[in-house]
Amino acid sequence: MLLNRLSLNRASLLHSAASRAKAIRPMAILNYSTAINPKHKAIFDQLDLQFENKGVFNGKWGGSGPVVDSINPADGSVIARVQTGTVQELDETLKKMEAIKVMWRETPAPKRGEIVRQMRDALNDKLEPLGALVSLEMGKILPEGKGEVQEYIDICDYALGLGRSLNGQVVPSERPGHFMIEQWNPIGTVGVISAFNFPVAVYGWNSAIALVCGNPVVWKGAPTTNLSSIAVTKILEKVLVRNGLPGELCSLVAGGADVGQSMVDDERVKLLSFTGSTAVGRKVGETVAKRFGKSLLELGGNNAIVVMDDADLDLALRSVLFAAVGTAGQRCTTTRRLLLHEKIHDEFIEKLVKAYQSIRIGDPLEAGTLCGPLHTKAAVEHYRKGIEAVKAQGGKILTGGEVLDRPGNFVVPTITSISPDADVVQNEIFVPILHTMKVKNLDHAIELNNSVKQGLSSSLFTRNPEHLFKWVGPSGSDCGIANINLPSSGAEIGCAFGGEKETGGGRESGSDAWKQYMRRSTCVINYSGQLPLAQGIKFE
């Protein structure tokens, strides 16, 4: 099956549902007060979650598939359990969505925007517990968990404005008495397959924009973050019920690879948004293209930061630390490669190693923690293999390189010194390993930055205007994100998010990314009473 064909590293971390589901077992009756960790009970109560939860929503809650344990990556304990959906339940959900899609697309866009505004307010009301749930289930530190929810809130603000600005354009016609316009209309059902590392925000990017554009949305989140998917859907459900709207507008089918495969295959899903590995994304794109659907792909990113000899080194140091260690190296935009000008290389490495050695590793919900656990035991194994590969390929471990002997999935963020041509550098590993190397000048840095197959994010630290404009110009960084003097991670929602080459070419979030969720029609109106043909053709 397509979604089971996962490559090493990021592929198996993001989307191997069968291997990453922690435990599958029959549903048993457990006591709520004893099953949920008392430390987490307030989070569950505020989000209407139980220890046992249903993972399908299509106007009503259900699910008859395997029961999957949600695991706390900080200690390996079971947080809760979710009864997932089946391929048949996905089919039933899509049938229900077909029945309500006309109603929603005929609803005026400003009114659709008003519903998204109410969703924004509902999410904002639950920002604290939802952010804590993301930290608990995914493993990112609490400020990042809250930041992810804030990102969803921000894109709802953006979508509200789009409700009154989904503009086409008027184009001058060469024929007298003719009026020519471009018109944008809803594309149809949007499917979202999201990854574990941003279990809320990526769905939010897609859902808020898809809804205001007039499309119902069906979501399959990562199987290890099902609780986050359910919590978000419950928040949205209340808004829909309050406004007398069908719940099918925001459908959820939690499940494994079989459910994802069916979503990819189904012609009723007009746009399929997929976040995951390049290996799987390539197959997703091919499958959707064969049925003449549309795909929006957000795939691998082997991101680099370049620090020139004229840079503000303190600013660069803080930025590299956040970009390489944040989310324990599990962001799509995490810095994997650090390209240092040879004049400042030694000084910068010395300061960076000291900074790494001061990082507090621990429970992501505890104040002061900067690096939480990796998401799964599989990720820990990828970390081990990555360290072994560095040593085998002639690299040196400057700091880190250890798996911590404690409950949970904790590793020490690592800095290496290695050739940019090494295979371990050329292929992304979704863990906190930062490869460092020297560059002679900006041209050399651009060459190395562009030498990998992915092209998601990049950043240059410089005070030189000539360097700045070359970096963002046609012969500069070939990435979808080309920053100056800030980290490779931490994108705002105002511009489109996505990358080039094997990153997939998709664009989500702001700017004109909304156009992917709509279909374009060219409309010519003849009000002349005559029939002049284009290009002056005479047919008489």
N, C-alpha and C positions, 0 to 999 in steps of 0.2 A: 504494500500500500504506500501511496505517495508520502503521507506524513510520518510513516515509520522509517523512511529512508533518510536517516539523519547522519551527517558527517560528524567527525570528532570536534571537540571544543564547543563553540557557541551553538551549533545545531542541536546537539544532544542536551545542552543545558536549557534551551528555549522551548523546544517542541517535541521531545520524545515522551509523549504522555504515558505510554505504557510502562516505560522504565522509571519515570520520575514520580508516578503516583505512589505514595508511600505505602499504602496498604489497601487492599480491596477485600471486603468481607461482607457477609450478610448484615443487614440493618438489625441492631439490637436495641432494646429499650434501656436507656441509661438515665440516671437521676440528674436533672439539670444542675442542681446546686453542688453535687459532688463531681460531675463530669467536667465542668468548666473550672479552670484554675481561678480561684477567688481573686487573684490579682487582675484578671482580665474580665471579670464578670460585668463591671461597669461599661466596658467597651461593648460587650455583647448586648447588654440591656438597651443601650442607647441606639444600637443599630438593628434592633429587632432580630438578632441572631440567636439560635439555640445551639446546643451541642450537636444535634442532628438536624440537618437542613436539606431541603429539596433544592435541586440544581437546575430545574427547568421552569421558565416563566413565559407564558404566551397568553396572558390574560388571567391565567390561574397558575398556581404553583403545583409542580409535580416532579416526576422523575422516577424511572423504573430501571435505570442502568446500575452499573457497579457503584458501590459505596467506597468513597476515597477519603482517607484520613488527611486532614490538613496538619502539617507538622511545623512546629516552632523551630526554625533553623538555629536558634541560639542555645537550645538545650535538647533537641530531639524529641520533645514531648508532643503528644497529640493535642492540638488546639480544639479541633471539632471535626465533624464528619459531614460529608456531602453525598447524597444520593444523586448521581449524575444522570444525564439523559442518554437516549439511544438514537440510532439513525431514524427509527420510526417516529420518535418524538420530534426530531428535527423536521421530518417531512410534514407532520401534523402542524407544527409551528409555522412553517412556510405557507401551508394552505391557509391558515388563519390570516397571515400577513397579506396574502393575495386579496383576501376579502375586504381588507380595510385600506389598502394603499390608495384607491381612488379618492376616498374621503379625505385622506391627509394631503394628497397632492392638490386637491381642489380647495383646500383651506388657504386663504390668503397668506402670503409669506409674513406680513407683519404680525398676524395672529399666531403663526407658528413660532415666530420669534418671541412672543409673549410667553408661550409655554416653556421655551428654553430659558427665559428669564426666571420663571418660577422654579425651574429645575436648579438654576444657579443659586437661588436663595435657599432652597432645600439642602443643597450640598454644603453651602456656607454654614448653615445651622449645624451640620454634622461634621464640620471640618476636623475638630479635635478627635472624636472617636474614630472617624474613618482614617485619618492620618495615623493614629495609633495602631489600627488594625493592619494597615499596609506595613508598618514597621514590624509588627508581631509576626505576620504571615510571610512577608517577603524577606525581611532581615535588614532593610536599610534603616539608618538612624532616624529618630523621631522628627528632627527638623526636615529631613528629606521626605519622610512620609507625609508630613503636613504640606510640604511644598508641592508634592505631586497632586494632592487634592486641590490646592490653590491653582495649579495649572489647569485643571478641569474647570474650575470656577471662572478663570480668566477667559478660557475659550468660549464659555457660555456668554460672557459679556460681548465678546467679538461677534458671536453668532447672532445675538440680539440686534446688533447694528446691521448685519447682513440681511436681516428680514426686511429692511427698507432700502437695500442697495444691491440686490442681485441683478445688476444692470447688464443689459445687452448693449448694442450700439446701433446708431443710424448710419448707414453707408450711402454716399451719393450714388445714384443710378445714372448710367450713361444714356438711358432712354427717357424721353420726355413723358411726363405724366405717370412716372413710376416712383414708388417709395420702397426702399430696401432697408431691412433691419436684420439684426441677429437677435434671436430670442433663446433664452435658457429655460429649460423645463426639467422637472425631477427625473432622475434616471431610473428609479425603481428601488427594489429592496437592496439594502447594503448589508453585506456580511462582514463582520470584524473578527479576525483571529488574532488575539493579542498575546504578549509574552509575559513571563513572570516578573521581569525587572521593573516594569511600570504597569502594574495590574489595574490601575485606575486611569491614569492620564492618557494613555494611548487610546483607550476606548472613548474617553471624553473628547479628544481631538476629532475622532471620527463621528461619534454620535451627535454631538452638538451641531456640527456643520451639516451632517446628513439630514437631521431632523428639520432644521430651518430651510434646507433646500427642498423639502417635501418628500423625504424618503423614510419608510420604516427601517429599523435596524435590528439585526439578529447578531448576537454576540456569543462567541466561544472563547472564554479566557483560558489562560494556562491552567492545567489540571492541578498544579500545586498552589494556586492562589484563588481557588474557587470561592472562598469566603468573601474576598474583596469584590468579586463579580456579583455575588448575591447581595451584599450590603448595598452596593451602588444601585442595583436594579430595584431593591425595595424602596430606596429613596425616590427614584424616578416613578415607581408605581404609584406612590401616594399623590404625586402631582397629577398624573394622568387621571386617577380616580376622582380627584377633587374637581377636575375640569370636564368630567363626563366623557373622557376619551378612552379608546380601547387600549388595554395593556399591551397588546400585540405590537404597538408602535416601538416598544423597547423590549424585545424578546431576548431571552437568555436560554442557551442550551449548553450547560456545562457537560463536558465529555472528553473522550480521548481521541486518538488518531482517526478512528472510524467516523466520528461525528465531523471532525475537521475535513476529512476526505470528502464526505458527502456534501458539505457546504461548498467546497471547491468545485465539485462536479456539477452542482445543481444549476440549471439554466434560469431558475427563478431568482437567483442571486445575481443581480445585474452588475454590481461592483463588489469585488472581494478585496478587502484591506487585510494584508498579511504582514505581521511583524515577526521576524525570525532570522534564520540563517540563510546565507546565500544558496547553499546546497538545496534546501527545501524550497526557498523562494523561487529558484529557477524552475523547479517542477510545478509549483503553483502557477506561475506565470504561463508556462506552456499549456497546462491543462485548461486554465481559464480562456486562453487565447484560442484554443481548439474549438471551444463552444461559442466563440465570438463574444465573450463577456469582457469586462474590464477588470484589471487588477491594479492595486496600489501597493507597491512593495517597499517595505522598510527593512533592509537586510543588514549584512555585516558592515563593520566599520573599524578599520585598523588605523586609528587616528594619531596624528603627530602634533607636537608643539615644537616650534622653532624659537630659540632664544639667540638673538644676535648680540654682538659685542657692545652695541650702543643701547641695549635695553635697560629698563629699570629692573634690576635683578631681584630686588625684594618683591616687587609686584609679580614678577615671573615665578618666583619661588612659591608664593602663596597660591598662585593659579595652578601650577603644576601639582601641588599637593592635593588640592581639591579635585582636579580633573583626573588624577591617577588613582586616588584612594577613595574618593566618594563612591558610595554604594558598593564598597568593597570591590571596585573594579568591574562592576556588572552593569554599567550604563552602555548603551549603544555608542555614546560619544566619549567614553572613557579614553584618556590619553594612554596609548600603548607604546608610543615611540617618542623619545625626547632627543631632539637634534640641537646640539649645543655648539655655538661658534668656538673654534679651537682656542681663542684668546681668553675666554671666560669659563671654559669647560671645567678645569680642575677646581676653581673657586666655587662654582655653582654646585658641582657634585658634592663637595665637602659640606656645604650648607644644607643641601637636600637630604643627604644621609642623616645628618643630625636631626632634621625635621621629621624624617620617617621614624627615627628611633624614639621620638617623643609622642608618637601617635597613641592615643588610648584605644585599645581594642576591647570590646565587651558587648554587653547586652544593649541592643539598639534602642531600647526604651529608657535606658538610664541616662541622665544628664551628664554631659561631658564626654560621652563616647563619640569617637570620630570614625571608627571602622567597626561595623557589625560583622556578622558571619557571612560566609558564602551561603547560597540558597539551598544547596543539596550536597549530599555526600559525593555525588557524581562530580560536582564542581571541585570538590577537594581533590579528587583523583586527577582531574585535569590540571590543577595547580601542581601537584606532585610531578606529573609527567612533563609539565612545562619547565619546571626547575631542572629536571633530569636532562631535558633536551638542550637547555642553555649550556649546561656543563659539557654535554657530549659534542656540542657544535662550537666549542672553543670560547664560550663566554665565561664571564666571572660574575659571581653573586657579590654585590657591593654591600647589601644589607638585606635582611629577611631570609626567605627561602625555607621557612619552617611551617609545619602544621602544628598548631598548639595542642598539647595533650590535656584536653578539657572537654566536657560535654559540648555538643554543638559542632558547627562547621567552621571553626575559626582557623585562619591562616595569618601569617605575618606579611603585610605588604612588602613587595620586593623590588629592588633596583638592580639591574644588571648592566654590564658593559659588554657589548657584543657587536659583531659585524652587521651592518644593515642588510647584507645579503643572506644571512643565516635563515634557514627555513623557519625556525621558530619565531623570527621577527616578521617574516612575510605573511604568516598565517595567524590570524587573531585567536587568542586564548581569552576566554571571558572570565578572567580572574585578575587580581591586583598585582600584575607583573609589569614593570616599566623598563623597557629597553632603552639604554642611552648610547649615544654615538656622537662623534665630532663631525662638524662641517667646516669647510674652508671659507665659504661666502654664501650669499643668498642664492645664487644660481645652483650651487651644490645642494643647499637645503631644499630648494624647490624640486630638484631632481629626485632626492630621496623621499620627500613627502609624497610625490606622485608615483613612486615606484611600486606601490602595492596595488592589488587588484580592486580594493574597495576605495570609495571616495566619499565618505560621510562628512567628517568634521576635521578641522585643522585650525591652528592658531599661530600667529607670528608675533613675537615681542621685539619691538624696535621703536626708536624715536626718529628714524630717518624717513622723511616723506617719500623719497624715491623708492625705498624698500616697501613701504606701505602700499603705494599704488601699483607696484609691480606684482605684489602678492595677490591683490584682488583683481588683477587684469588678466588678459587672455593668455599670457604666458606664466601665470602664477599658479597658485594652488588649484588643483582640478577637483576639489571637493565641493559638495553642496553647501557647506558652511565654511567660510574662510574668515576667521576672526582676526582681530588685531588687539593685542594687549589685554586679553582676557582668556579664560580657560576654553578648552575645546568642548566642554559640557556646560549645561545650564542655559539652554536656548529659551528665548522668550516666545510667546505665541503670536506676535504681530506679523512675523514673516513666515514663509513656508519652511517646513522642516523636512529634510530628506537629503539624499546623496546620489552621486553618480557612479558609473561603472557597476561593479558587482554589489553595490549598495541597493541597486534596484531602480533608481530614477523616480521613485514615487515622491510626492509632496503632500504633507499633511499640515494641519493647523491654519496659519494665517495667510496673508497676501491673497492671491487668487487661487489657492488650493481648492476652494469651494467648487470650482468649475469641474473638478473630477467627479463630483457627486451629481452632476447634471448632464443633460444632453443638449447639444446646440442645434438650432434650426435656423437656416437662412430663409427669410420670408420676403418675397417681392410682391408688392401690391400694385396692380395696374388700374389706375383711375382715369385713364386718358380716353377710353372708348376706342382706341386704336390698337394695332398690334405690331408695333415696331420690335424687331427681333434684335437680340444682342449681337454684337460684332457687325452690325449693319447688314445681316443676312437678308436677302430677298427670297421669299418662298411664295411666289404668286403664279 
